[in-house]
Amino acid sequence: FQAWGLAELGELRRAEAAGRLGMELAEQAKHGYSISVASFGLATGYLASEQWDAAIAVLGRGLEQMELHGVNAAFGWVGARLAYAFAAAGRVEDARMLLARVQEPTILDAMPDAGFLAYLGLALLLIGSREEAADLGRRSLEASRRISEFGSATLALRLLGEAALRQDPPDLAAAEAHFRAGLEQAEALGMR
């Protein structure tokens, strides 16, 4: 979780160091759940710096551990981020296959996490599901406010801004308003 928090603050070098240490300790302990959780922490920094291949490798390891040990508690966190990384890397079919699993009602209903909803929305946006992505952006923003997940609010606002730009025609005013609100939120939190 430290790596995740540092990545949200824009402390990407520190996030990577903390994430690598977390992965190393989890691997040494041979604890599947810990490997899975450490994977999404480390990968959050990779996603923020657009290191798609590194994120895919780490998240793939986390997903592998969940499937191997039947530990699904972190599936939404890992799966949504991995689907986003696949989509951003141009691996659309891989993203679609994973999104089908992540969007199952048992996963969606079990994950009130605003970051999960935002990453899911970003993945859907990149594969062309703009309306569904915008809906998830609104749900993510609402959840972030309800559960005080303020770092995720900036991600939700980014998603809403990107979705507004992809409308036909683009809604430039809405996009600008979402991006500005996201920047203001990020500055208030000390994010970079």
PAZAPA-4460 file (N, C-alpha, C; in steps of 0.05 Angstrom, whole numbers, plus 32768, in hexadecimal, padded with zeros to 4 digits):
% residues 192
    n_x    n_y    n_z   ca_x   ca_y   ca_z    c_x    c_y    c_z   seq   type   mol
   8010   7FE8   8000   8000   8000   8000   8011   8019   8000     1      F     A
   8029   8017   800B   803B   802E   800B   8043   8036   7FEE     2      Q     A
   8049   8022   7FDE   8050   8028   7FC2   8038   8035   7FB3     3      A     A
   8020   802B   7FB8   8008   8037   7FAC   8005   8054   7FB4     4      W     A
   8008   805A   7FCE   8005   8075   7FD8   801B   8088   7FCC     5      G     A
   8033   807E   7FCC   8049   808E   7FC1   8045   8094   7FA3     6      L     A
   803B   8080   7F95   8036   8083   7F78   8020   8098   7F74     7      A     A
   800B   8098   7F84   7FF6   80AB   7F82   8000   80C8   7F87     8      E     A
   8014   80CA   7F99   8020   80E4   7F9F   8034   80ED   7F89     9      L     A
   803A   80DC   7F77   804D   80E2   7F62   806A   80DD   7F69    10      G     A
   806E   80CF   7F80   8089   80C8   7F89   8090   80AD   7F7C    11      E     A
   8094   80AD   7F62   8096   8094   7F53   80AF   8084   7F59    12      L     A
   80C5   8091   7F5D   80DE   8082   7F64   80DB   8074   7F7F    13      R     A
   80D0   8083   7F93   80CC   8078   7FAD   80B7   8062   7FAC    14      R     A
   80A2   8066   7F9C   808D   8052   7F98   8098   8038   7F8D    15      A     A
   80A9   803B   7F79   80B5   8023   7F6D   80C7   8014   7F82    16      E     A
   80D7   8023   7F91   80E8   8017   7FA5   80D7   8008   7FBA    17      A     A
   80C2   8015   7FC4   80B1   8009   7FD8   80A2   7FF1   7FCC    18      A     A
   8099   7FF3   7FB3   808B   7FDD   7FA6   809D   7FC6   7FA1    19      G     A
   80B6   7FCB   7F99   80C9   7FB5   7F94   80CF   7FA6   7FAF    20      R     A
   80D2   7FB6   7FC4   80D7   7FAA   7FDE   80BF   7F99   7FE7    21      L     A
   80A7   7FA4   7FE3   808F   7F95   7FEA   808D   7F7B   7FDA    22      G     A
   8093   7F7C   7FC0   8092   7F64   7FB0   80A7   7F50   7FB9    23      M     A
   80BF   7F5A   7FBF   80D5   7F48   7FC7   80CD   7F3A   7FE1    24      E     A
   80C2   7F49   7FF5   80BB   7F3D   800E   80A4   7F28   800A    25      L     A
   8091   7F2F   7FFA   807A   7F1D   7FF5   8084   7F04   7FE6    26      A     A
   8096   7F07   7FD3   80A1   7EF0   7FC5   80B1   7EDE   7FD8    27      E     A
   80C1   7EEB   7FE9   80D1   7EDB   7FFC   80BE   7ECB   800F    28      Q     A
   80A8   7ED7   8017   8095   7EC9   8028   8084   7EB5   8019    29      A     A
   8085   7EB6   7FFF   8075   7EA4   7FEE   8057   7EA6   7FF5    30      K     A
   804E   7EBF   7FF9   8033   7EC4   8001   8023   7ED1   7FEA    31      H     A
   8012   7EC1   7FDE   8004   7EC9   7FC5   7FF4   7EE3   7FC8    32      G     A
   7FE5   7EE6   7FDE   7FD6   7EFE   7FE1   7FE8   7F17   7FE3    33      Y     A
   7FFE   7F14   7FF2   8010   7F2B   7FF5   801D   7F32   7FDB    34      S     A
   8024   7F1E   7FCB   802F   7F23   7FB0   801B   7F32   7F9F    35      I     A
   8002   7F2A   7FA1   7FED   7F37   7F91   7FE9   7F54   7F99    36      S     A
   7FE8   7F5A   7FB3   7FE5   7F75   7FBD   7FFD   7F86   7FB7    37      V     A
   8015   7F7A   7FBB   802D   7F89   7FB5   802F   7F8F   7F97    38      A     A
   8024   7F7E   7F86   8025   7F82   7F69   8016   7F9B   7F61    39      S     A
   7FFE   7F9F   7F6D   7FEF   7FB7   7F64   7FFB   7FD0   7F70    40      F     A
   8008   7FCE   7F87   8016   7FE6   7F92   802D   7FEE   7F80    41      G     A
   803E   7FDB   7F78   8055   7FE1   7F67   804B   7FEA   7F4B    42      L     A
   8037   7FDC   7F41   802E   7FE3   7F26   8020   7FFE   7F24    43      A     A
   8015   8008   7F3A   8009   8023   7F39   801D   8038   7F31    44      T     A
   8035   8035   7F3B   804B   8048   7F33   8052   8044   7F15    45      G     A
   8053   802B   7F0D   8059   8026   7EF0   8044   8031   7EDE    46      Y     A
   802B   802F   7EE6   8015   803A   7ED7   8017   8058   7ED5    47      L     A
   801D   8065   7EEC   801F   8082   7EED   8035   808C   7EDA    48      A     A
   804A   807D   7ED7   8061   8085   7EC6   805F   8078   7EAA    49      S     A
   8049   806C   7EA4   8043   8060   7E8A   8057   804A   7E82    50      E     A
   8060   803B   7E96   8072   8024   7E91   8060   800B   7E8E    51      Q     A
   8053   8009   7E77   803E   7FF5   7E74   8048   7FD9   7E76    52      W     A
   805F   7FD3   7E6A   806A   7FB7   7E6B   8071   7FAF   7E87    53      D     A
   807D   7FC2   7E96   8084   7FBB   7EB2   806B   7FB7   7EC3    54      A     A
   8057   7FC8   7EBE   803E   7FC4   7ECD   8031   7FAA   7EC6    55      A     A
   8030   7FA2   7EAD   8024   7F89   7EA4   8033   7F71   7EB1    56      I     A
   804D   7F72   7EB2   805D   7F5C   7EBD   8056   7F59   7EDB    57      A     A
   8056   7F6F   7EEA   8052   7F6E   7F07   8035   7F66   7F0D    58      V     A
   8022   7F72   7EFF   8006   7F6B   7F04   7FFF   7F4F   7EFB    59      L     A
   800C   7F46   7EE5   8009   7F2B   7EDD   8012   7F17   7EF2    60      G     A
   8027   7F1E   7EFF   8031   7F0D   7F15   801D   7F0C   7F2C    61      R     A
   8012   7F23   7F33   7FFE   7F24   7F48   7FE5   7F14   7F41    62      G     A
   7FDC   7F17   7F28   7FC4   7F08   7F1F   7FCA   7EEA   7F20    63      L     A
   7FE1   7EE3   7F17   7FE9   7EC6   7F17   7FE8   7EBB   7F33    64      E     A
   7FF1   7ECA   7F47   7FF1   7EC1   7F63   7FD4   7EBE   7F6D    65      Q     A
   7FC3   7ED0   7F66   7FA7   7ECE   7F6E   7F9A   7EB5   7F63    66      M     A
   7F9F   7EB0   7F4A   7F93   7E98   7F3D   7F9F   7E7F   7F48    67      E     A
   7FB9   7E7F   7F4D   7FC7   7E67   7F58   7FBD   7E60   7F74    68      L     A
   7FB8   7E74   7F84   7FB1   7E6F   7FA0   7F93   7E73   7FA6    69      H     A
   7F84   7E7A   7F91   7F67   7E7E   7F95   7F60   7E96   7FA7    70      G     A
   7F72   7EAA   7FA6   7F6E   7EC2   7FB7   7F63   7ED8   7FA4    71      V     A
   7F49   7EDE   7FA7   7F3D   7EF1   7F95   7F38   7F0D   7FA2    72      N     A
   7F40   7F10   7FBA   7F3A   7F29   7FC9   7F45   7F42   7FBA    73      A     A
   7F5B   7F40   7FAE   7F68   7F57   7FA0   7F64   7F56   7F82    74      A     A
   7F53   7F44   7F78   7F50   7F41   7F5B   7F48   7F5A   7F4D    75      F     A
   7F35   7F69   7F59   7F2D   7F82   7F4C   7F43   7F96   7F4A    76      G     A
   7F52   7F99   7F60   7F68   7FAD   7F60   7F7D   7FA6   7F4A    77      W     A
   7F84   7F8D   7F49   7F99   7F84   7F36   7F8D   7F82   7F1A    78      V     A
   7F76   7F77   7F17   7F6A   7F73   7EFD   7F64   7F8D   7EEE    79      G     A
   7F59   7FA0   7EFC   7F53   7FBA   7EEF   7F6C   7FC8   7EE6    80      A     A
   7F80   7FC8   7EF7   7F9A   7FD5   7EEF   7FA7   7FC6   7ED7    81      R     A
   7FA5   7FAB   7ED8   7FB1   7F9C   7EC2   7FA2   7FA0   7EA8    82      L     A
   7F88   7FA2   7EA9   7F78   7FA7   7E91   7F7F   7FC3   7E86    83      A     A
   7F83   7FD6   7E98   7F8B   7FF1   7E8F   7FA7   7FF0   7E81    84      Y     A
   7FB9   7FE2   7E8E   7FD4   7FDF   7E82   7FD3   7FD2   7E67    85      A     A
   7FC4   7FBC   7E65   7FC0   7FAF   7E4B   7FB6   7FC2   7E36    86      F     A
   7FA0   7FD1   7E3D   7F94   7FE3   7E2A   7FA8   7FF9   7E22    87      A     A
   7FB6   8004   7E35   7FC9   801A   7E30   7FE0   8010   7E1E    88      A     A
   7FE8   7FF6   7E21   7FFD   7FEB   7E12   7FF4   7FE1   7DF6    89      A     A
   7FDA   7FE5   7DF0   7FD0   7FDC   7DD6   7FC7   7FBF   7DD5    90      G     A
   7FC7   7FB2   7DEC   7FBF   7F96   7DED   7FA1   7F94   7DF3    91      R     A
   7F91   7F9D   7DE0   7F74   7FA1   7DE3   7F66   7F87   7DE9    92      V     A
   7F6D   7F71   7DDB   7F5F   7F58   7DE1   7F65   7F4E   7DFD    93      E     A
   7F7E   7F50   7E06   7F84   7F49   7E21   7F74   7F59   7E35    94      D     A
   7F72   7F73   7E2F   7F62   7F85   7E41   7F45   7F7D   7E41    95      A     A
   7F3A   7F77   7E2A   7F1E   7F6F   7E28   7F18   7F55   7E38    96      R     A
   7F2A   7F42   7E35   7F26   7F28   7E43   7F27   7F2C   7E61    97      M     A
   7F3A   7F3C   7E6A   7F3C   7F41   7E87   7F25   7F52   7E91    98      L     A
   7F1D   7F66   7E81   7F06   7F77   7E89   7EEC   7F66   7E8D    99      L     A
   7EE9   7F52   7E7C   7ED1   7F41   7E7F   7ED1   7F34   7E9B   100      A     A
   7EE8   7F2C   7EA5   7EE9   7F20   7EBF   7EE6   7F35   7ED5   101      R     A
   7EF4   7F4B   7ED2   7EF3   7F60   7EE7   7ED7   7F6C   7EEA   102      V     A
   7EC8   7F6C   7ED4   7EAD   7F78   7ED5   7E97   7F65   7EDE   103      Q     A
   7E9E   7F4D   7EE6   7E8A   7F3B   7EF0   7E7E   7F47   7F09   104      E     A
   7E64   7F44   7F0D   7E56   7F51   7F24   7E63   7F4A   7F3F   105      P     A
   7E6D   7F32   7F42   7E79   7F2B   7F5C   7E92   7F3C   7F62   106      T     A
   7EA0   7F44   7F4D   7EB8   7F55   7F51   7EAF   7F72   7F54   107      I     A
   7E9E   7F7B   7F42   7E95   7F97   7F43   7E88   7F9E   7F5D   108      L     A
   7E77   7F8C   7F67   7E68   7F91   7F80   7E7A   7F90   7F98   109      D     A
   7E90   7F81   7F96   7EA2   7F7E   7FAD   7EB8   7F93   7FAF   110      A     A
   7EB9   7FA5   7F9B   7ECE   7FB9   7F99   7EC3   7FD5   7F9A   111      M     A
   7EBE   7FE0   7FB2   7EB5   7FFC   7FB3   7ECC   8010   7FAF   112      P     A
   7EE3   8006   7FAB   7EFC   8016   7FA9   7EFB   8028   7F91   113      D     A
   7EFF   8042   7F95   7EFE   8056   7F80   7F14   8052   7F6B   114      A     A
   7F2B   804A   7F74   7F41   8046   7F62   7F3C   802F   7F4F   115      G     A
   7F30   8019   7F59   7F27   8003   7F48   7F15   800C   7F32   116      F     A
   7F01   801C   7F39   7EED   8026   7F26   7EFB   8038   7F11   117      L     A
   7F0E   8048   7F1A   7F1B   805B   7F07   7F2D   804B   7EF4   118      A     A
   7F3C   8038   7EFD   7F4D   8028   7EEB   7F3C   8018   7ED8   119      Y     A
   7F27   800D   7EE2   7F14   7FFE   7ED1   7F0A   8011   7EBB   120      L     A
   7F02   8029   7EC2   7EF8   803C   7EAF   7F0D   8045   7E9B   121      G     A
   7F26   8049   7EA4   7F3C   8050   7E91   7F40   803A   7E7D   122      L     A
   7F40   8021   7E86   7F43   800A   7E73   7F2C   800A   7E5E   123      A     A
   7F14   800E   7E68   7EFD   800E   7E56   7EFE   8025   7E42   124      L     A
   7F07   803C   7E4B   7F0A   8053   7E3A   7F1D   804D   7E23   125      L     A
   7F34   8041   7E2A   7F48   803B   7E16   7F40   8026   7E01   126      L     A
   7F2D   8015   7E08   7F24   8002   7DF5   7F0A   800B   7DE6   127      I     A
   7F02   8024   7DEC   7EEC   8030   7DDD   7ED1   8030   7DEA   128      G     A
   7ECF   8029   7E03   7EB5   8029   7E11   7EB2   8043   7E21   129      S     A
   7EB0   805A   7E13   7EB0   8074   7E20   7E9A   8078   7E34   130      R     A
   7E81   8071   7E2D   7E6B   8076   7E3F   7E6D   8066   7E59   131      E     A
   7E75   804D   7E56   7E78   803C   7E6E   7E8F   8047   7E7F   132      E     A
   7EA4   8050   7E72   7EBB   805C   7E80   7EB3   8075   7E8F   133      A     A
   7EA3   8086   7E82   7E9A   809F   7E8F   7E89   8098   7EA7   134      A     A
   7E78   8084   7EA5   7E67   807C   7EBB   7E79   8072   7ED3   135      D     A
   7E8D   8062   7ECD   7E9F   8059   7EE2   7EAF   8071   7EEE   136      L     A
   7EB5   8085   7EDD   7EC3   809D   7EE8   7EB1   80AB   7EFC   137      G     A
   7E98   80AE   7EF6   7E85   80BA   7F09   7E82   80AA   7F22   138      R     A
   7E80   808F   7F1F   7E7E   807E   7F37   7E97   807F   7F47   139      R     A
   7EAE   8080   7F3A   7EC8   8082   7F48   7ECA   809C   7F58   140      S     A
   7EC2   80B2   7F4B   7EC3   80CC   7F58   7EB1   80CC   7F71   141      L     A
   7E99   80C1   7F6D   7E86   80C0   7F84   7E91   80AF   7F9A   142      E     A
   7E9C   8098   7F93   7EA7   8086   7FA8   7EBF   8093   7FB5   143      A     A
   7ED0   80A1   7FA6   7EE8   80AD   7FB2   7EE0   80C2   7FC7   144      S     A
   7ECA   80D0   7FC2   7EC1   80E4   7FD5   7EB3   80D6   7FED   145      R     A
   7EA4   80C1   7FE8   7E96   80B3   7FFD   7EA9   80A6   8011   146      R     A
   7EBF   809A   8006   7ED1   808B   8018   7EEC   8099   801C   147      I     A
   7EED   80B3   8015   7F05   80C4   8019   7F1E   80B9   800C   148      S     A
   7F1A   80AF   7FF4   7F31   80A5   7FE4   7F39   80BB   7FD0   149      E     A
   7F45   80D0   7FDB   7F49   80E9   7FCC   7F5C   80E6   7FB4   150      F     A
   7F71   80D5   7FB7   7F83   80D1   7FA1   7F75   80C5   7F89   151      G     A
   7F62   80B3   7F8E   7F53   80A6   7F79   7F41   80BA   7F6B   152      S     A
   7F38   80CF   7F7A   7F27   80E3   7F6E   7F36   80F1   7F56   153      A     A
   7F50   80F5   7F59   7F5E   8101   7F43   7F5E   80EF   7F2A   154      T     A
   7F61   80D5   7F2F   7F60   80C2   7F18   7F44   80C2   7F0C   155      L     A
   7F2F   80C3   7F1C   7F14   80C3   7F12   7F0F   80DD   7F01   156      A     A
   7F19   80F3   7F0B   7F16   810C   7EFC   7F25   810B   7EE2   157      L     A
   7F3C   80FF   7EE2   7F4B   80FC   7EC8   7F3B   80EB   7EB5   158      R     A
   7F30   80D5   7EBF   7F20   80C3   7EAE   7F08   80D3   7EA3   159      L     A
   7EFA   80E3   7EB3   7EE4   80F2   7EAA   7EEC   8107   7E95   160      L     A
   7F03   8113   7E99   7F0E   8126   7E85   7F14   8118   7E6A   161      G     A
   7F21   8101   7E6C   7F28   80F2   7E54   7F0E   80E9   7E45   162      E     A
   7EFA   80E0   7E55   7EE1   80D7   7E48   7ED3   80EE   7E3B   163      A     A
   7ED4   8106   7E47   7EC8   811E   7E3A   7ED5   8125   7E20   164      A     A
   7EF0   8121   7E1F   7EFF   8126   7E06   7EF8   8113   7DF0   165      L     A
   7EEF   80FB   7DF7   7EEA   80E6   7DE3   7ECD   80E5   7DDA   166      R     A
   7EBC   80F8   7DE5   7EA1   80FA   7DDC   7EA1   8103   7DBF   167      Q     A
   7E8B   8100   7DB1   7E89   8109   7D96   7E71   811D   7D94   168      D     A
   7E77   8137   7D93   7E91   8144   7D93   7E9C   8146   7DB0   169      P     A
   7EB6   814B   7DB2   7EC2   814D   7DCC   7EB6   8163   7DDD   170      P     A
   7EB2   815E   7DF6   7EA8   8173   7E09   7EC0   817F   7E16   171      D     A
   7ECB   8194   7E0A   7EE3   81A0   7E13   7EDF   81AE   7E2E   172      L     A
   7EC8   81BA   7E32   7EC3   81C8   7E4C   7EC2   81B4   7E63   173      A     A
   7EB4   819E   7E5F   7EB3   818A   7E74   7ECE   817E   7E79   174      A     A
   7EDD   8178   7E63   7EF8   816D   7E67   7F0A   817F   7E77   175      A     A
   7F09   8199   7E6F   7F1A   81AD   7E7E   7F12   81AE   7E9B   176      E     A
   7EF8   81AE   7EA1   7EEE   81B0   7EBC   7EF8   8198   7ECD   177      A     A
   7EF6   8180   7EC1   7EFF   8168   7ECF   7F1D   8168   7ED4   178      H     A
   7F2C   8170   7EBF   7F49   8171   7EC2   7F52   8186   7ED6   179      F     A
   7F45   819D   7ED6   7F4B   81B2   7EEA   7F45   81A8   7F06   180      R     A
   7F2E   819C   7F0A   7F26   8192   7F24   7F3A   817D   7F2D   181      A     A
   7F43   816B   7F1B   7F57   8157   7F22   7F71   8163   7F2A   182      G     A
   7F7A   8178   7F1C   7F93   8186   7F23   7F91   8194   7F3E   183      L     A
   7F7A   81A0   7F43   7F76   81AD   7F5D   7F77   8199   7F73   184      E     A
   7F6A   8183   7F6F   7F69   816D   7F83   7F86   8163   7F88   185      Q     A
   7F94   815E   7F72   7FAF   8154   7F74   7FC1   8168   7F83   186      A     A
   7FBF   8181   7F7D   7FCF   8196   7F8B   7FC8   8197   7FA8   187      E     A
   7FAF   8195   7FAF   7FA6   8195   7FCB   7FB2   817D   7FDB   188      A     A
   7FB5   8167   7FCD   7FC0   814F   7FDA   7FDF   814D   7FD9   189      L     A
   7FEB   8160   7FCB   8008   815F   7FC8   8012   814B   7FB4   190      G     A
   8000   8144   7FA1   8007   8131   7F8C   8016   8140   7F76   191      M     A
   8026   8131   7F67   8035   813C   7F51   802A   8133   7F36   192      R     A
***
